[in-house]
Amino acid sequence: MQSLYVDEFPLPSEAKKGVVYYMDVIKTGFMLCPCGCGAHIGFGPAWTVASKEPFTLDGSIQVDGGCRSHFIITKGVANFV
């Protein structure tokens, strides 16, 4: 996954698959679900960026609805749990 540090998030319809958008100032991120279902996933300051390049996030992300994916992003790769 590619990481982009942004000042504002793109509109969901403009988000690209495989990109994590992250606002460092407010410690918040956004991406499309890496399973390919197209769900919009946001994460906040409870998740810590352990490495900016390649992007690594401390803590897993679990999608509550739809595909119900559960994954960890390590070194730019979404590893499903």
Stockholm file with secondary structure:
# STOCKHOLM 1.0

chainA/1-81         MQSLYVDEFPLPSEAKKGVVYYMDVIKTGFMLCPCGCGAHIGFGPAWTVASKEPFTLDGSIQVDGGCRSHFIITKGVANFV
#=GR chainA/1-81 SS CEEEECSSCCCGGGCCTTEEEEETTTTEEEEECTTTTCCEEEECTTSEEEETTTTEEESCEECCSTTCCEEEEETTEEEEC
#=GC SS_cons        CEEEECSSCCCGGGCCTTEEEEETTTTEEEEECTTTTCCEEEECTTSEEEETTTTEEESCEECCSTTCCEEEEETTEEEEC
//
